[in-house]
């Protein structure tokens, strides 16, 4: 049976815990979490990104995360915590679920870029 986007988001949100900016900072600073911006390049160009975030468009995530892929990014390590964000949190939830299916164990959804920036997370161009 076909699933709706809302059903997919509900399933992803059940698997990928949401974190606030305080916890995201702690994960990055104390646990060497990789902060990942899943928005496309036009979105990032318009607003910037959170400081230190790896820019990985949602469509490339699996390729960057898979060690067998010729597009693998060595910053992606299943033993390393991952903190994901996008425009509003939906892509981050779905991407987080995908990473857990790929063997990543500590994956978190920070939600949307603007909310994180408004809450005081530093940004860069």
MOFEN-V895908 format. One record per residue. N is the residue number from 1. D_FIRST is the distance of its C-alpha to the first C-alpha in Angstrom with 1 decimal. Layout:
n=N d_first=D_FIRST
n=N d_first=D_FIRST
//
This chain:
n=1 d_first=0.0
n=2 d_first=3.8
n=3 d_first=6.5
n=4 d_first=9.9
n=5 d_first=13.1
n=6 d_first=14.3
n=7 d_first=11.7
n=8 d_first=12.6
n=9 d_first=16.2
n=10 d_first=16.2
n=11 d_first=15.1
n=12 d_first=17.7
n=13 d_first=20.3
n=14 d_first=20.0
n=15 d_first=21.0
n=16 d_first=23.4
n=17 d_first=26.4
n=18 d_first=28.0
n=19 d_first=31.7
n=20 d_first=34.5
n=21 d_first=37.1
n=22 d_first=39.6
n=23 d_first=37.3
n=24 d_first=36.2
n=25 d_first=39.9
n=26 d_first=40.6
n=27 d_first=37.9
n=28 d_first=39.3
n=29 d_first=42.9
n=30 d_first=43.0
n=31 d_first=40.1
n=32 d_first=40.1
n=33 d_first=36.5
n=34 d_first=35.3
n=35 d_first=34.6
n=36 d_first=32.0
n=37 d_first=31.7
n=38 d_first=28.4
n=39 d_first=29.4
n=40 d_first=30.4
n=41 d_first=34.0
n=42 d_first=34.7
n=43 d_first=33.6
n=44 d_first=35.8
n=45 d_first=38.7
n=46 d_first=38.7
n=47 d_first=38.7
n=48 d_first=39.5
n=49 d_first=37.7
n=50 d_first=38.4
n=51 d_first=41.4
n=52 d_first=40.8
n=53 d_first=37.0
n=54 d_first=35.7
n=55 d_first=34.1
n=56 d_first=30.9
n=57 d_first=28.6
n=58 d_first=25.0
n=59 d_first=24.3
n=60 d_first=27.0
n=61 d_first=26.2
n=62 d_first=24.8
n=63 d_first=27.7
n=64 d_first=30.3
n=65 d_first=28.9
n=66 d_first=28.7
n=67 d_first=32.2
n=68 d_first=31.6
n=69 d_first=30.9
n=70 d_first=34.0
n=71 d_first=33.0
n=72 d_first=33.1
n=73 d_first=35.0
n=74 d_first=37.1
n=75 d_first=36.8
n=76 d_first=33.3
n=77 d_first=33.9
n=78 d_first=31.5
n=79 d_first=34.4
n=80 d_first=35.0
n=81 d_first=33.3
n=82 d_first=31.3
n=83 d_first=31.4
n=84 d_first=29.0
n=85 d_first=29.3
n=86 d_first=28.3
n=87 d_first=28.8
n=88 d_first=27.3
n=89 d_first=25.4
n=90 d_first=21.8
n=91 d_first=22.3
n=92 d_first=24.3
n=93 d_first=21.6
n=94 d_first=19.0
n=95 d_first=21.9
n=96 d_first=23.0
n=97 d_first=19.8
n=98 d_first=20.0
n=99 d_first=23.7
n=100 d_first=23.1
n=101 d_first=20.7
n=102 d_first=23.7
n=103 d_first=26.1
n=104 d_first=27.6
n=105 d_first=28.5
n=106 d_first=30.1
n=107 d_first=27.9
n=108 d_first=28.4
n=109 d_first=27.3
n=110 d_first=30.4
n=111 d_first=28.6
n=112 d_first=30.2
n=113 d_first=33.3
n=114 d_first=35.3
n=115 d_first=34.9
n=116 d_first=36.1
n=117 d_first=39.0
n=118 d_first=40.0
n=119 d_first=40.1
n=120 d_first=42.7
n=121 d_first=41.0
n=122 d_first=43.2
n=123 d_first=42.0
n=124 d_first=43.3
n=125 d_first=43.1
//
